[in-house]
Amino acid sequence: MARCYLVGESIEGLATEIFAKKIVFNAYLNHPIIGRSSQYKCERDGYAEISKELDPKKHRVKETSLLNIGDCIESEKFIILTLEISRLDVSKSTFSGRHNCNHTKTHKFTFGAITVPFSHIISAIINKAEQRKITGKEWTQKLKR
């Protein structure tokens, strides 16, 4: 059960559950690898989780995609490509005690990829990189200030 947070990271599965504050149908596509598919844009804090694995378990769109049940992508914005041509039924559900979100499920091959990560994850990565540049005595001196 791995989680992805960075741009370009993706999942592939036979069925997925999708939660986001905004799920919008974008277009019908004729994708060069998977064929005729529907594209959805998911915005404002969401995630997509694989609920059924591919059989056979092989990458179809991207070699680095996660393929296991429970693997998910979490981000500010992500896209979903699914072989389901009919529009997905999007329903409201309770995401937390105070906030609602949209929820849908896919039942055919689905590919999801992160387009915009959470801003706090990017800032944490930048801070960690800056900390690694400071080593030894410099680091302890910075902590004392």
N, C-alpha and C positions, 0 to 999 in steps of 0.2 A: 504494500500500500504506500506508494510514493506520491509526493505532492510536488507540483511544478509551479514556479512563481515568476520565471524570467521570460523575456520576449523570445518567441520562436519555439518554446517548448510545447509539446503536443501530446495528445492521446488518440488512440484508435480502438474502437470496440464495436460489437454487434448491437449493443444497447447502452444508452447513457441516461443519466439523470442530470438535469440542468437547472440550476438556481441562479437567478440574477434579478436585480431590481428592474431591469428593462431588457426584454427579449423581443427583438423585432425581425420579421422576415425581411431579407434584403433582396435576393434575386434567385432565379433559376439559372444554374450554370451547366455547361457541358465541360466538365473537368477532364483534362487529357488522360488521367489515370483511372479515376473511379467512374467516369461517365456522367450521365445526367443526374444532377443533384440539386438540393435546395441549400441556400446559404442563409444563416441567421447571424445577426450581430447581437451580442450580449454585452450590456454595459452596466456600469455602476455597481461594482462589488459583486462578483458572482463566482460560481465554480461549476465545473462539469466533472462527473465521476462515472467511470466505467461500471456498468452493472452486469454486463455479459461479455465475455471474452470472444475474440475472433477464433474461428475454427477452420483451418489450421491457424495457429498463432504466428502469423507472419506480418511484417510491415507491408502496407499497401501504398501509402502516400509518402511517408517520411521515415527514414531509417532510425531516427532517434526517438520516435514516438513511444510512449509507455503503452503496454498492452495488457496488464494484469487487472483483475477485478479489484476495485477499490482505488486504483490509481486515479488521480485527478489533477486538473489545472485550476488555479485560483488566481484571479487578477481583476484589475479595474475594467478592462475590456478584452473580450476574446471572440473568435468566430467559430461557428459550427457549420460543417458541411455534412449533410446526411442524404442517403439515398431515398429517403421518404419524400416523394413528390407532393403528396397532399400536405397542406399546412398543418403544423403541429398544434395541438390543443394546449394553449398556455393558460394556466390557472393561477390565482392568487393563493399564497400560503403564508403562514407565519414563519418568519426567518429567525427572529429573536423576540423577546418579550415586548418590544416596542415597535419593531420594524417589520413590514410586510415585504414580500418579494414575489416574483413570478416563478413558476415551476413548470417544467415540461419533461417528457420522457421521449426518447427515440427507441424504435424497435428494429431498425435496420442499421447497416454499416454507418458509423459516424466518426468523423475526424474533427477534433477541436484543437485550436492553436491560440496562444496568447498573443495579443497585438499590443496592449498597453499594460505593464505590470503595476502593482500597487506602488505608490510613490514612497511610502515608508520603507519598502524593501530596497529600493534603489538607493535611498539615503543611507541605509544601514550598510550596504555593500561599499559605498564610497567611504563612509567613516572607517570601516574595517580596513580598507586599503590604505587609508591615511595612517592608521595606527601601526600597520606593519612596516611603514617606512621609518618610523621612530623605533630605535632599538636600544637595549641595554640601559646605560646611565641616563640617556636623554629621556627615556620613557619614565623612569622613576622620578626624575626631576620635574617632569610635567605633572605627575600625580601629586607631588608635594605642593605645587603652586596653588 
